[in-house]
């Protein structure tokens, strides 16, 4: 597996798992009516942010995007989002992307990394982020409408980088 900067031609290989994950409705609060054209600018970042892909040959196993959490006076804190193709789950893709994102943020001098909305029922992600050094600093109750569990909380998670 190689992690590299995403290029325009990667989007058609990201879109199938992006759309499947969003349609499942269990981990992201993206609008349900996204098309490939409306989703692309939500995922494919421009500098100072970046989008990457984890690839095995021609197969895109997952993708991540990261950059400043807020503009201006909040730009010293990074944020990131991750998606792993369902066919690649359990292969360490999420961990590799998480480690890559943390290294990327450290190299650019970010003070910390904040995840704004980790769905509390997404236990694999919560455990992974905690294993990588993030801690839950708060939970917004009933902030996410889960298709199976109803209203569930969204964790705000933080990892100091300095």
N, C-alpha and C positions, 0 to 999 in steps of 0.2 A: 504494500500500500504506500502510495506517495501522496503527500498533501502539497498542493500548489495553488497559485492564484487562479481563480476562475476567469475564464474568457467567455466572450459572447457565445461561442459555439457550444459551451457547456450547458447553457440554459435548457435546451431541448432534452437533455439527459437528467437535469435536476427536476424539471417540471413534473414528470410522472410521480415521483415520490413526494414532492412538495404538495401537489394537489391531493394525493391520497391521504397524507398526514393531516392536511387542513380539513378535508372532507370527513375524516374520522371524528373530528371535533373534540379530541381528548387532551390536546397539549398546546394549541395555539388559538388565539382569539382573532385571527384574521377573518375578514368578511367571507361568508359562505359562497358568494357569487363571483369569486375571482376567476378570471380567464388567464391564460398564459400571458397575454399582453398586459393585463392589469397587475398581475402578481410579480412579474419580472422586476419592475423598479422597487418593489418592496423587499426583494431579496438580493438583487445584484447591486452591491454598494459601489460608491465612487469615493475617491480620496477625500478626506483622510481615512475613511473607513476602507474595509476590504472584504471581499467574499472569496472563500477558498473552496476547493473540492478535494475530497479524498478519493483517489482513483486506484484501480487495479487494472492495468492495461487500458482498455477503452471504456471500462465500466466505472461510472460514478457511484461510489458507495455511500457518500454523504457529502454534506456541505455545511459551512458555517459562515457567518458574517459577524464582523466586529468593528468597533470604532468608538468614538466618544459617546458616552451615555447622554449627555446634554451639550448644547452649544455654550459658548462663552465661559462663564464662571464655573460651569460644571464639566468642562471638556477634559479635565485631568482624571476623570473616572471613566473607564472603558465599560462597554457592555458587549454582549454577544448573544447570538442565537444559533441553534444547531438543529439539523435534520439528518437522520440516517435512514437510508432506504430500508424498508421492512425486510428485503431480501439479504441485507448485510448486517442486521442486528445480531448481537452476540459475538461479533468478530473484533471488538475493541475499537471500532471506528469512532464512536462518540468520545471515548477516552483520548484517543489520538488527536481528535479535533479540539477537545478541551485543553489539552496540554499545549497544542500549537497556539491556540488563542491566548493563553496565559503568557507564553513566551513572546508572542507578537506584542502584547500590551507592555510587558516589562521592557522589551527592546526600545519601545517608543516613549518610555518614561512615564507611563500612566501610574498614578498613585494607588489605584485599586481597580477591581472589576466588580460591577454590580449587575445582577440579573433582576429585572424589574417584575417578572411575572412567571414564576415557575409553578405550574399547577400542582397543588399539594398531593393529588392522587397519582401523579407521574412519579411513582416511587423509584423506578430505575434511575431517572434523571436526578432526583433529589439525592439519592445515595451516591451517585457518581460525583456530583458537584461537591458534596460534603467530603468525599474521599480525596478530591483534588484541593481541599482547603477552604472551600466556601462554607459560610455559616448562615443560617436563617436569622435575619435580623428583625423580621416581622412578617406577619401574614395578614393579608387583607381578607376578612371573612366574606364568604359567598360572592366573591368577585368574578367567578368564572362559571359559566353555564355548561356543565358537563352533560353529555348525552345520556350517560348511564347513572351517574351519581347525583344529578341535580346540581344545586349551587354548592360549589366547593371553594376553598380559599386559594389565593395566589401568594406564594412566598416571595419575599424580596430576599435575595441572597447576596452576600458580599465576601470578597477575598481581598485583603490588603496585599499590595505588591511591593511595598517599601518597608 
